[in-house]
Amino acid sequence: MNIVLMLLLWVAEKFVEKALDKLLEKILSDRNFKHLTTAFKLQILVLYLDWLLQKTSFQEPPDGEGE
């Protein structure tokens, strides 16, 4: 009984190992990496624009303007 359990655990370990290898290969592919890089750059741009809009919307207009 222990031999069957050990064999079953070994097969499961090999299956998970191969599945993780395939998943990492897919995640780290050039096409995926370029897509992630572009998405990251867009997120940085959006955060900067959000910060810029918040900064400018809280500034008081100088005296003499807006009259």
Secondary structure, DSSP 8 states (H G I E B T S, - for coil): -HHHHHHHHHHHHHHHHHHHHHHHHHHTSHHHHHHHHHHHHHHHHHHHHHHHHHHHHTS---TTS--
